[in-house]
Amino acid sequence: MSEGRELKISRRSFFKATGLAAAASLSGGTVLGGLAPQACAAVAAPEWESHFSACDMCFNKCGLVARVQQGRVVKLDPNPKFSKSRGMLCARGNAGVAQLYDPDRLKYPLLRAGKRGEGKWKRIPWDEALAMTAEKMQEIRTKYTPCGYLFSAGADMQSAFVSRFAEVFGSFNVTSHESLCLISNNRAYLDTFGEVPFADVINSKYVLMVGANRFEALVTPDSMDLMTAMREKGCKLVVLDPRYTKTAALADEWHPIRPGTDMAFMLAVINVIISEKLYDAEWMAEKTFGLDQLAGHVSQYTPAWAAAECGIPADDIVRIAREMAAAAPQSMIYPGRRTSDYEDSTQIRRSFAIANALLANWDRPGGLLAARAVGLKGVPYDPPWYDDNPPDRVDAGLVPMMFEHEGSFVLTRDAVLKGEPYPLKGWFVYKTNPMATAPNRAKTIAMAEQMDFTVVVDIAMTDTAHMADLVLPAPSYLERLDPASGLQGSSACACVVVRDPVVNALYESRPVFDILKDVAGRLDLGEYFDFTIEEYRTRQFAELPDAMEALRRDGVYYNPSKVYGLYEGKAHKTLSQKIELFNQRYADMGLDPMPVYTAPAKVPNNQFRLVVGRNAYFTHGSTQNNALLHELMPENTLWLHPDAAQTLGIADGELVEVASSVGRGELKASLTKGIRTDTVYMLTGFGAISPGLTRIHNVGASISALLDDKVDAISGNAALHTTFVTVTRKVAS
């Protein structure tokens, strides 16, 4: 926003800006999303074929209908029968066509022909590429044990095959993108409720959203359901965020909380609810463990104390606590991503989970829901044992409660750079781009330079691919046959989707499953990939005989299941078998069993805290180069408060240099009153180092080059909000 722009935004302009209205639900007697029968006589039938699919432009997997004309996808429409996305398709989903036909796509295998990162490549045939991959993997396995190879995969319906290959190859070292994103949140709720919940916002009367930005960082169905709850059901939305996001703009209240003090606010809310006995005493006695300990613990965390920490008046803290309690159990602290990313993120998010428990909203309408049965059957396998392997992952024991199947990319990277506890010299990367998403890009570049052999399988020459030895072209989701995937959509659904190719694969692209299957055969591991995707699906659907027919007919399968009351008579997966306000496992491990507040580091003089966030166009660092989305936002800018800018002599739109302890970047300043004076913000994914990303190469600044690389002390999640930066006006030379 410019300095003179009002902070309010109309709902009409909001929908236009975010693309939430890109497609509305279709009603009436529809045939694959077509017109109602009474209208068909007046409209000529379209000259296209229609095919169901599930979007892959982000992790939501929204249902869609691809319109294919003469072998070419000409349009993507929402699947009106797909309730998880409420029959809608966002701007990113519509831009899937641009991904499919992007001139920047990788077209054939490329072998590095110059220095790493120099950008010189040699085209080679697939057989040579696959033989080389197997040969190099075997060399590294022989020299450094199977654990000498690292496997990294993003969120995708074929990513499980990367983990499967890693396990049968013998490597413990697997990292996922989630260790840069959400595992501290998952850790906190798992350790409180025994599982990670889903928010039933459509039936909620009161939502407190702390840091999450659901009207820009879209999650289905929450983004649509929250709007419905507000517009049609009178739900109150209160937002705590240092930025005036689009979610804040449409909220009933916005409080620009001091970054890093979310726990202080939440502990004070807990204090009010307990001290004023605003909770359901019978429900708490039956369902929770540790209320007495919690009451004693939070007595020190008063609203007056919290007000001094977070900058929100004590009266407002008390009022919000009372309002949430009055609306309970149809009220919640939204358990969204990026609520806080600090070195105590698990405990920050534990405070959110505990406050939710005090609202008695677990497993009830308008509250937090358990995962529902989907019905897909697993496909088990028995991996081989390797006597020569080290005892554990390279990042083992560095934090006490890491998810082994996710790992910690930041801690793994440190281990690679140190060569301890053992060398890790090979890297297989699929559909993830840590050069653009992991903090401290200089370290990720150094990590890549230490590898003997890196293979990247992706659709474009990402920054990570740019630093690889061998790059293999992957098809888009519209060209690919995928296994079935089970999805959770809060109270909207528990469902299954599949993907079949809607057009033939372009160029020489091959799915990662085919690549791994071939390499496994060359390494005498073929028995672990002795199946086709169709055969794999058949095993998945062994207990769902009607699923395939439903998928052919509707593009989605719904397994009827109970929505609320799943925990009636069921124990929670905690030591007490209840919701743990006081975590016994933490106490046994020497960790704080209840969240203990530590004030965040103060912003140094003449510096700013850099915060991370999302908008509706981009998924992490993967869609900024998309032609359609790039038109909507061609570069990132630095959000800077006008008062801070005046002190620095910076005008709106001027070029500035942003520098941290680990890197620097240049981009234009965007002056806005919609951010705290001590805070700055920029979008992820710009300032690409790869010339293969022609639209964003050296455009804007890379936030990954600026962010320092601290981690959450319990889970190993990247702590993305600990970086301080200086901002300097660039003088024209």
N, C-alpha and C positions, 0 to 999 in steps of 0.2 A: 504493500500500500504506500502511496505517497503521503507526504506530511499532512496535506490538507484534506485527505480523504476521511470520511466519517467511518467510525468503527462498526457501525451497523450495516448489515447486508440483508436485502430482501430475500424471501424464500424463492421467488421466481429467479433472481439472479444467482442464488446459491445452486439451484438445480442446473441452471445453464452452465455454471462454472465447473461443477464437479462431474457432470455427465451422468448423474444419477437418473436423469430423465431421458437418457439415450434410447431407452426402450421401455414402453409401458406394458403391463400385463395384457394379454389378449384374452377376450372372453367370448362366450357364446359357443356354438357348436363348431369347434375348430378341427381341422385336419392338418396336423403337423404345423400348427401356428398359422394356418391360412385364414382367409376371411370367413365370416359366418355364412352358412348356406344361403340365406336369403339374399346376400350380396353377390354371390358367385355368378348368377345369371348375367349380371351387368358388367362383370369384369372378366376380361380374357385371362385364361389360365397362363401363369408365368411359364416362360420357356426355360425352366431349370429343374434340376433334380434337388431333392431335399434330403439331408442326412443329419441325424442326431450326432452330437459330440459333447464334450465337456471342456470348457475353456482352460487354457494353461497359461494365461497371461499373468496370473498370480496364483496363490495357493488355494483360492476359494473353489475352483473347479465348477463354476456355474454352468448349468445346462444351456445348450444352444442348438440352433438349427443352421447348418451350413447350406447355402444355396449355390449349387454348382451348375454352370452353364458351359457346355462344350468343353468339359474337363477342367474348367477354371472356377475357383471360388469367387463369386461376385458380391456376396453379401453374407453377413452373419446376423441372425435374428435370435432373440431369446427363446428358450423353450418354455412355453406357457405352463407346462405341467411340472416344471422344476421348482418346487416350493422353497428350496434353500435360498435361491436368489429371488424369490417372489416374482418369477417370470420376467426378470429384467436382465439387461446386459449393459455393463458400464462402458466408459470410454476405452478403457484398456481392452475389454472384451471385443469391442467393435474393431479395434486396431489389430486384431489377430490376422486379418487379411494382409495388412501391411508387413507383418512379420514374415508371412509365408512368401510374399513376392518381393522382399527387400533385396535390392542389388548388392547390399553389403553381406549377404549370407555367405557362409563358407560353402564351397561347391565341390571340393575334392580333398583328399588327404594332402597335408602340407608338412614337409620336413624342414626343420631349421637349416638354413644354408649360410648363415653368418654368425656373428656373436649373439649371445642370448639377448633378446630385446632390441636387436638391430632392425628387425622387420624384414629380413631377407628369407625367402622361402623357396622350396623346390617342390613342385608337384610330383607325387609318387603314386603308383597303383595301390589299390586296397590290399592285395595279397602281400606286397612288400611291407606296407604299414602294419598289418596284423602280425606278420612274422617278426618284424622288428620289435613290436610291443612285447610279444611273448619272449623273445630272446633277451631283451633288456630286463624284463621282470625276473627271468630266471637268473641272470647274472647277479642282480642285486640280491635276490633271495639267497643265492649260494654264498655270496660274500658277506652279507649283513644279516642273514636269517630272514624269514618271511616278514618279520616286523620291520624290516628296513624299508618297506613300502607303505606310503600313506594314501588313503582313499578318502576323497571329499566329494560329497554329492549334495545337490540342492533338493528342494521339495518337488517331487515329480512322481508320476505313477510307475516309472521304471527305476527309481532310485534304490528300491529295495534290492534290486539285482546287483547293484554296486556293493552293498553291504554283504550280500550273499557271496559274491566273488571274493571279497576281502577275507571273509571267514574261511572259505575253503582253500584260498591261497595261503592262509596262515597268519594274516596280519591282524593284530589287535587295534591297529591305529586307523580309526575311522573318525572323521569329523563331519558334522553337518552345519548348515547355515544357522540352525537354531541356536547354536552356542554364541552367536553374535546378536541374538535377538530376544528369545523368550524363555530360555530354560530357567532363569531365576524365578520368573513368574510361575512356571510349572512346578518347580521345586517347592515353592512356598505353599501353593494350594494342595499339592500332593501330600505334603507333610502336615497339613492342617485337616483336610477333609478325607484324605486317602485317595483322591483322584482329582484331576483337573476339570473344573466345572465349565458349563456353558450358560451364558446369561440369557434369561427369559425376559428380555427388555420389552417385548411387545405387551406383556401383561403386567409390567411394573408401573407403580404410581410415582416412584421417586428414584432417580438415578444420579448418583454422584460419580462423575467421570474425572479421574485424576491422571492427567498426562496423556491419556488415550485421546485420539482424535477421529472418532468414528465416522464423521461426515466427510473426511478426506482420505484417511487410511481405511479403505473400505473392507469390511468383513461381512459376509453374508451369513444369515439374514440380519445381523445386528444393525447395520447401517440403515436399512430400510425399515426395520421394525421399530427402531428408536424414533424415526420421523413419524411413523404411524401412531406410536404411543403418545407422542407429544401433540400431534395435530388432531387426532381423533379421540384420544382417551384421556387427555389432560395430564399426562405424566409430566412431572417437574424434572428439569435437567439442570444440574449445577456442575460447572466445570472449574477445575483447578488446573491452571496451566500458565507458565510464564509467557506464552504466546497467545495472541488473540486469533485462534484458529477459526475455521468455518464452523466447527462444532461450538466453540465459545460464542460465535456471533449469533447462533440460533438458540443458545441456552437461555434459561430464565435468569441465571446468574453466572458471571465470570469473575473469578478471583485470581489475579496474577501472582500466584504463590512463588515464594523464593525457591529457586531450584535446589533440590536436595533435602527439603524439609517436609516432604509428604508424610513421613512417619510421625513427625511431631504433631501435625494436624490430626492424624488418625488416632494416635494415642490419646489425644485430648478428647476426641469424639467418644472413644471407648470409656474414658474417665466419666464423661457426662452420662452415658447410657447406664453405666454400672452404679455410679453414685446416686443417680436419681431413680434407680430401679425401673428403667424404661424397657426392660427386656421381659420376655415370657419366661417366668421362673420355672414353670413346670416343664416346658420344652427344653430349657437349658439343662435342667437336672437330668433329664432323660437322655439327651443327645450329646452333651459336651463333657469334656474333662478339663478341670483346672480353673474353674471360675473363681474360686476363693484365692488361689495364687495370683490370678490375673488382677483381681480387685486390689490386692495389696500392691502389686507391681505398678499399676497405672495411677495410684493415688498421687504420685509426685508430678504427673504430667497433666497439669491443669490447663484450662483454656487460656488463662492469662499468660502462663508460661509459653504455651504454643504460639500465641499471638506474637510474642516478641521474636520467636524463631522464624515463623513462616510469613509474617506480614499480613495476616488475615485477622481482623478484630475478634476479640474473645467473644463478644456478643453474637457475631456471625457463626462462630464455631459452635457455640451452645445451641443456637437456633437451628442450624443444619442438623446437629445430632438429634434434637427433639423432633424435627420434622421427619427425618428418616425413621426414627423409632415409631412415630405415630402412623406412618404408612406401612410399617412392617406387618406381615412378612413380604408384602409386595413392594419392597424397596431394596436397593443394593448399592454397594460400591462396585462399579463396573470392573471386572477382572481383566482389563485389556492389556495389550502389549505396551511397552515403552512408558510405563507409568513412572518409573525412575530407573536410571541405570548408573548405579554407583557401586562402591566396593561393599556395601551392605544391602544390595538389592533384594536378596532373598528375604532378609528380615524386614525390609520396607514392605514388601508384598505380603509377608506374613501378617503384618499389621492390618492390611486390607482384608485378608482372609478372616482374621479374628473378628474384625468389626462386622463383617458379613454374618459370621456365626451368631453374634449378639442380636442381629436382626431376625434370627430364626427363619432365614429365607432359604435354607438348604432343602432341595428336593420339593419345592413348593411353587405354585404359580407366581410369576413376577419376581422370582429370586434366582438362585443358582441351581442349575440342573445337572444331574449325573448323565454320563454317556448312556445311550440306549443301544439295545441289541440291533446289529445290522444283519448278522447271519452269515457273513463270508467265512469260509473255512480256510484255515492256514494250510500252507504246503510245507510240511516239515522236511528237514534233511539232517544228516549226521555228518558234520565236517570232519576231516581227518585231524589227527593229532601230530604235532611237530615237536619232537624232543629237543631240538636245538633252539627253540624260541626263548627269548627272555621271559621273565615271569609276568610282565604286565605292559600296559601302554606306556608311551614316553611321558605322558602327562599324569600318570597315576600317582595318587597320594599328595598332589600339590594343593588340592582343595578337598575337604572331607566328604562332599556329597555330590560328586559329578555324576551325570548320567553317562554310563559307559558307551551307549549306542550313539550319543551325541558328541561326547568329548568336549574339549575346550580348544577352539582353534588358536586362540591367543597363547595359551600355555603350550600347546603342541608346537607352535611356531618357535617359541623360546627354546624348547628342547631341541628342535632341529638346529637352530643357530648355535647352541652350545655343544651339540653332539653328545648330549647326555640325557638319559642314562646309557644310550647307545645310539649309533649313527642311524639316521633315517635319510635315505638317499634317492628314493623314488617317489613319484607323486602321480596319482590318477585322479583327474578332476572331471566331474560331470555336472553340467548345468548349474554351476555356482561360480561366482566371480569375486573371490576374496580380495583381489587387488583393488576393487572398487568398494567393497563393503566392510572389510576388516579394518580396525583402527591401526594407525601407524603404517602407512603404505610402504615406507622405506624399509621396514622390517620384512614385509611380505616379499618385496623385491629381493632383498638379501637372502631370504629363505629359498626363493626360486633359483637364485644363482648358485646355491649350495647343492642343488639336486643333480644327480647323475643323469636322470632321465625322467622327464615330465610329459605325460600325455593328457591333453585336454579334449574332451568330447563336448561340442557345443554347436549352436546354430550360427554364431557370429564370432569374429575375431575379437573376443573380449580382451581386457587388459591382462587377465590371467593367461589366456591363450597366447597373447603376444609374447609372454615370457617363457613359453613352453618349448619343448624339443619337437614334439609331434602334435599336430592338430587334426582332429578327425571330425568331419561334418555330420551333424545330427539333423534329422528331419524335424519339422515343426509338429505340433500335436495334431494338426489337420492331415498329416501324411502318415500317421503312425498307428499301429495296432498295439494297444496297451492292455495290461491285466485289469481286472476289476478293482475298484477302490471304494471303500466304505466311508461315508461322510456323515458328520453330525451337524445338524442345523438348529440347535436349541430346541424349542418346542415345535419348530416348523417341520422337522423331519429327522429321521435316521434313514439313510438311503444308500444305494449303490449306483455307480456310474461306470461305464466303460468307454473306450475310444476305439473306433474303427477308422481306417484312413478314408477321408472323403474325396481325396484326389491322390494320384500317384506321387510318390516321393520325387522331388526335384533333384537335379544334378546327380551327384554320387553319394548323397546322404544316406546314412544307415543308423538304425536305432541302437542305443547303447546295449540293449539285450543281445542283439546280433553280434556286436563287437565282443562282448564278454563271453558269449557262447563259443565263438571262434577261438579266442585266446585261451579259454579254459581247455578246449580240445587240444591245442598245441602244447599245453603244460600238463597233459595227462590228468586233467580235472574234468573231462567231458561228462562223466557220469552225473555231476552235480548240475549240469545244464542240459540234461538229456530229455528235453521237452520243447514244445512250441508254445507260443503265447496262448493259442487256442486250447491246448491241452492243459496249460496252467489254469486258465479260466474254468475249464470243466471241473478241475479239482476244487477251485474256490467255490463253485456253485453246487457242490455235492449235496448240501443240505437246503438248497434253495431251488427246487425244481421248476418253479414258475418264474424265476428271475429273468432268464434270457428272453422269454416271450414278452414280459413287461418292458424290458429294455428295447426290444425291437419295435414295440408298439408306441411307447411313451418316451423313450430316451432316458428313463430313470426307473429304478425299482425301489419301492417303499416296503420295508418290512414292518408290518403292524406291531407296535409295541407300546407298552405303558409309558406315559410321559412323566407323570408325577407319582410320588410315593414309591419310587424304586427301592428306597432304603427302608421301607417298612419291614421290620423284622430282620434286617440285614446289618451285619457288622461293618464298620469302616475299616479300611486297611491301615490302621494305626495301632500302636502298642496297646492303647486303652480300648480299641475297637469303637471309639467315639470320635467326634470332632475334637481335636486337641488344641485347646487354647494354650495350655502348657504342654510343650512337646517333650515327652519323656525320652525319646531317642536322642534329641539334641542334648538333653541334660546328661545322658549316659556318655555322650561323646565329648563332653566338656564345652559344648556350645551353649549360647544363651537360649534357654527354653522358651523365652518370651522376648519379643523385640525390645532392644535397649537402644535408645536414641543417642546418636553421636552427631553433633552439628557438622554440616559440610564445611570444607575449607572455605574461608572467605575469599572473595574475588580480590586479587591484588590491585593496587592502585594502577590506574590507566590501563586496565585489562578488562576482559569480559569472559563470562562463561559461555562456551559454545554448546548449544543443544541440538539434538537430532530430532527429525520428524519426517512425516510423509505427506504426500498429497494424492489426489485421486488419479493422477495420470501415470505414476511411475511405481514399479515394483522393485524395491531395493535399487540395484544398479543395472537392471536388465532391460528396461523399456525406454530409456532416455533417447536411444538412437532410432527408435521406431518413427518412421516418416510422419504418420498421422499425429502421434502424440508430441513429436518434436515441434510441429506447427503450433500446438497449444502452449508449449513452454520451451523455447529454444535454448535457454540458458538458465543457470541458477544465479541468484543474487543474494547479497547479505542483508538480512533484516537488521536494521539499526534504529534505535529510538532517536527522534529528532534532537532531543536535549543532549544526548551523548554525541551525536553527529556535529552539533554546533560547537561543542567544546573542542572537537578534533578538526574543525574547519572543513567538514565533508558535506557536499551537497548531494541531493537525490540524483541517482544515476551516475555519479562519478566513480571512476575506477579506484579500488582500494586494495591494499595488500593486507592479508590476514596471516599472521604468523603465530605458531605455537612452539613448544619445546621440541617438537618432532618434525615440523615441516612448515611450508608456507604455500600461499596461493593468491591469485589475483582474480577479482570479480567486481561487478558493479554493486554499489550500495543501493538499497531500497529503504528509504526512510519511512518509518511507520510508528505510530503510537501503539500499535498492537504488539508490543514486546516490552519487557522490562528494560530499564536503562542500564542494568548491569549484565544483560544477556544479549547474545547474537545468535542468528540461526541461518543455515543454508541447506538446500536440498542435497541429497546424496546422488551420486552417479554421474556427475559432470567432470570436466577436466580430465577426460580419458587420455591415457598415454598411447593407446593403440590407434595407428592410422587407419586400421580396418573399420573403425567406428567413425565414419566420415563426418557425421553431423555433430558429434560432440568431442572429437579429438581436439584437445587443447582449448575447449570452449568452457568458460567458467572455471570454477575452482573445484578440486577434489577434496571433499570433506575427509576422506580416508587418509589423505596426506597430512591432515592437521590433527586428527584425534590421537590422544595418547592411548596407551594400551594397558590400562589397569583392568582388573577383573573382580567380579563378585567373589568374596572370600569363602562362600559356601559352595556355590555351584560351578564357578569358573566362567560364568557368563561375562562377556565383554562389558565393561563399565564405560558407556559411551558419553556420559555427561560430566566427566571429571576434568575436561580440558579447558585451560584458560588461554585466551589469545589476545594479541594486540591488533589494533586496526589502524592503518596509516593511509592517508590520502596519497595516491600516486601522482607525482608531478610529471606532466608531459615532457619528454626529452626533446 
